[in-house]
Structure formats: structure tokens, C-alpha cells
Amino acid sequence: MDFRPELSWEFLSEDEIIAKTVRALRNHIRHVKEYSAFYRSLLGQVAPEDIASLDAFARLPLTTRKNLAESSSQFLAVPAAQIVETVVTAGDGGRSLPFALTASDLERIAFSHALSLHGMGVTAADRVLLLMSLDRCFLDGMALYRGAITVGANIMRIGTGVSMQAVLQRYLQFFKPTILAGTPSALRAIAADLARNGYDAAKSPVEKIIGAGEALSTKELAHATTRTALETLWGAQVFSIYPLTELSVAYGECAERNGGHAHPELVYTEIIDENGRPLPDGEIGELTATPLGVEGVPLVRYRTGDITFRIPGGCSCGRHSCRIGPILGKKSQLFTYRGTIVYPLVLTNALDAIDEIQDYLVIIENDERGGDEVTIHAAAPPTALEKIKQAIRDSTGVRLQVLVSNVPTIRGLRGGTTRKIPIIDHRGKTAAKAE
Ligand SMILES: [Zn+2]
């Protein structure tokens, strides 16, 4: 593929992007009404010509994950023979859903990720060590792999696994990768493991880290502790990329590292309130997006369930594409404590910043009156208890129950998994069991 990032819409003026987006949305509605049985029925009364502004588009009905789960075959807009890959969406506490991609969809994903990588300054001269899962039908690793190929970088697919420290050390020493891509929590643990083996990751040739799928900024857009810790451990600059399987796009940080840029030719991004109305820039709501140019499973105003906001104003990198803040949590994981909404990311950022905490788990349950009951289990010395409580009060504005615990107990509460799961939400489980 001839990759020409300089031709991307994101370098056009804001007005030009809006004009092109309205045209693309109109064509998109025409396309889904012709090829998708779900939208032929849902948008029966809508004439594509009526989509003459973003306001007109915002009056269209929303698509939910439930729609996708219940009517998946109705969404397929190509003959089954045209599907070349099936991936699965992230679980979000429920079942993961299969998602069909055509050859053109794969090219589109490659282009989306290549634009993000270009924004981070990745070039054909870079050597990328990919520490992400390329199997189990996940999109993220495959998407970054294809994006890096499109940029022309040299990629080494190490993957994930418990026994990879020795292999990784050899790769770092002999192939001198300039870029690492993986999940931030895993890359942090790997650096600590390497240090135990006598290898100082900060002295490695790695210059940049691409952290996928975990927020690396605070709600105020400062660098989160995980980002600064990774930068110190690896002696590298850390960039965040946020891929979404159903949208087949990623929101990636540019060199300014101040929000994830959307690629406007590939996705139209809205933030909506509880009633589905678009919110102005800066206001917190649900990320809702319309991917453009998708063949297999095209979507219109898809509610992602992720809570974030659009960042007001242009970016000093010169792109005029919309930027989103960090994902503050899944909509389903927000909780209200004595009238105050607590965003999961704000709480986990506060806990991540406390050195004395080895591990922690936030458990959300229903209390007797149907409200939200929150308990934080922290593997930390009892002497740190007051400091933890104070940090939670300072960041969230509420006093939450904190229990001093230990790593094996917390692992047990997670069901024995060694994966870092920061929050378990038991709300609504009793009702579900009774069904
Ligand atoms: Zn930028």
C-alpha cells in the first residue's frame, strides 16, 4: 500500500473536515440502507439526502451493543464468502461478540493504525517489538502489526507469555528494537522482571513505547503514574493508542501526547448524554462513533459504552481532527457514592500512584437499599492505610472503605487469575441469577 499520511483529512481545516464528514455520513447512510438489513429496517424513513449537517445526523437512532448481539446476521452487509477474518470484541463483563472483516476492512484497519503510528513519529527506519497477543481472535495486536507494516517498519512478533523474559532480553540486545508495543501494565511488569535478571530496561535501545488499551492520562490530561513509571523504567517516551474492535479504528496520541486523535476519514466521533443527545466539547459522556468505509459490519452511531470527552480546541501538532480524553471507565462501571459520580479511572489512577500498594482490587456491589457499595482491597502495609484513604478522598471527593489485604487474597478474589483486573462489579448479579 502506498501510504501517504500527509493526504489525510486530519491536516485539513476544521471546516473542510466537517464538510467532508457530512458528505461521507450521507454516503454512509445510503450504503447501509442498501446493504445492511438492520439499517434498512431501522432507517426506513430516513432519506440520505436529508443528512445535510452534523445536526441532522445526530437525530438518527443509536446502535447498541445489545442490537449487535441480538441481530448480528442482520448487520452483515456483504455475502459471507467475502469475509476473510473473524475477530472478537472485548467482553466488557458480558460475552465477547464475533465481528466479521473483509479484505478491504483489513486494509482500512492497517491504514487507521498506520496514521496513529505516523502521528507518534514511527517511521520505516524503526524496529518494532510487538509484545501483544496475535491470536485468540483479538484485533489489537493484528491491527498494530498491519499498521506498522504499512508504515514500513521492521516488526518482531514476540507475543505474550510467561517465559518470554529470556527471549526478550536477547531481542533487546541483538536486534535493538527502537519501539515496544504492548499493554502498559504488562510492559511495566516485564521491566521489573528484566531488572531482577540484572538487565536495566532504561539502558535498552527502546526510544518509544506504544501502550495499547489502558488509559495513560488523568482526567485532567496530565500523565498518569503508569505512564511516568514506564518512562522511567524503559527510558523511553510513552504513547497511548486506544483501538476499538467494533469501529475497526484506533484513537492514537500524536507527539504532543494530549489526547487520542480520531482519523476523520475513518470515523465520526460523538459524545452523548444519557438521552443520546450530543454533548459539547469538554463534557463527559459516552463515546459514540460511526466508522466510515467499513464493508463487513457497517455501524451508525454506535454506543461504545466507554466514558470520555472530546478535547476542545486544536492540537499544536497541526492536525485538526477531533481528540478524545482517556477512557474514564466503562459506563457500566461508573458508580455513585452519596450523590457523587466516581469515574473508575480517577480511582485507579489514585491507587496506582501509591508506591506502598503492591496490588489492589475495587469491588462494587449493591447495598441493601439498592445503592452502590464500594470496597477497596489493598495489598499494602497497615501503616499506609491512612495515606491510601486520603489519596482516594483527594482524587474522588468521597470516603470509600479500604481493607488492608495481601497479594494471594486479592488474587483469590479475582478467581485465581494473575491478570491485573482492577475492578470487579457485582451489581445486578443477584437479579441476573434469579432470572
Ligand atoms: Zn496532535
Residues whose N, C-alpha, C, O or C-beta is under 5 A from the ligand:
A	BS01	ZN	C254 E256 C315 C317 R319
